[in-house]
């Protein structure tokens, strides 16, 4: 990568190099195991002019999202998060039966179904054919398209301007930041609102969340860099909320620049936190690579020692972030016998690169392993409760991020 995709600067500095991995959602069918598997460099750099952290755009969104393995509705806590957001947005913006709401990257309708339940006119824009079909089957109107300025203008011409445009966990997934942002502006009414949720680079750095670096995520935002990105499409940040989702996210509330006015006090507070953490100078990034290496060493040490003791370790979940972790650490089935996932699409498939079998969740209770390595650590509270049955036979839960910790019982935890 020679130039920043947001500001065009050549002032790019390395943050962490994770080697080369396959795309994190390219799960393998059994008949693909003897075929070559492409892997791409995964090297995070930061632009020292606009401070947007980014990886090279080596795969296209079309390669990843035309058929997609992730269905949001399989996470109970995420559906509840969406319901809470809808309730708050309706109250905050006074959305009624005459309102129009658009969600970009609407997945399987996990969020807009709450708008449908309230009788609010809405439309999802979802590029994945299979996931969008699931949304329509659930009664959520969904357009199968990638967002561009032309797509935004077309939706506006057909349906009218949107009072609210929602873009949750997609702003990192598009290499054309400027074009996507202009698409958001094309959708939203001239006096409307845009709400964006995206992982916060501050917590990614502070909490060693390096497994959320993968090829689907082209960039990683601070509030400071998000302000620059929004401005590129004619939007201005007016408020920000700090969220616990995905290990730490920011909810950006933006409006067309002509009507935005001055930002609220929370924007200045978060900017001050980012500055204090050194994220607007190189000092905030220099130690990250060493802390990532420690996560790798600790996990491998645990898995190797468990194997030498004859203990069984299996995984829970097959999220994209888990595949970054497994590939970076070089974990294979000799150390992790299998992983399970609630999504039946993944059953009978294998994790990219590491070739670990993915089975239905019922296998854990049937096999009674000694340890369950929880790969979607961002759902920790939900999964500690959901997997509490593992303790019935003396099994333990293992969380690799931000540091290796072992939950021996519901009330006891050991940190490595």
PESULNOR-V145239 format. One line per field, one symbol per residue. psi: psi as a letter, one per 30 degrees, with the letter a starting at -180 (. if undefined). burial: # if it has 9 or more other ideal C-beta (glycine too) atoms within 8 Angstrom, else .. Layout:
psi->???
burial->???
This chain:
psi->kfkkfefgkgikkkekjgbkllkfgikklegffglkjkkkkijklkkgefgkkllkiflleeeefekkfkjeffjeeeeeeeeeeeeeeeeefhkafflkkkkkhfbggeeffeeeffgkklkkjkfkeeeeeeeefggjkkkjlkkleeeeeeeeeefllkekkkikhfffgkfieeeeeeeeeeeklfgakkkkkkkkfeeeeeghhffgjlffjflkkleeeeeeeeffggkkkflkkklfkhfjlkjkjllkffgeakllffeeeeeeeeeefggglffffffeeeeeeeeeeeeeeeeeeeeffglkkllklhleeeeeeeeefhklfffjelllkfjfefkfakkkefhkkkllfffeeefilekjjjeiffheeefeeegffefegglkkkkfkflkkkjflfgkkkk.
burial->...####.#..#######..#####.##........#..#.#######.######.....#..###.######.#.###.###.###.##..#.#...##################...#.#######..##.###.#.#.##...###.###.##....##############..############...##############.###########################.######..#.#.###########..#..#..##..##.###.####.#.##..##.##.###.###.###.##....##################.###.##.####.#..##.########.##.#.##....#########.##.###..#..##...#######.#####.........
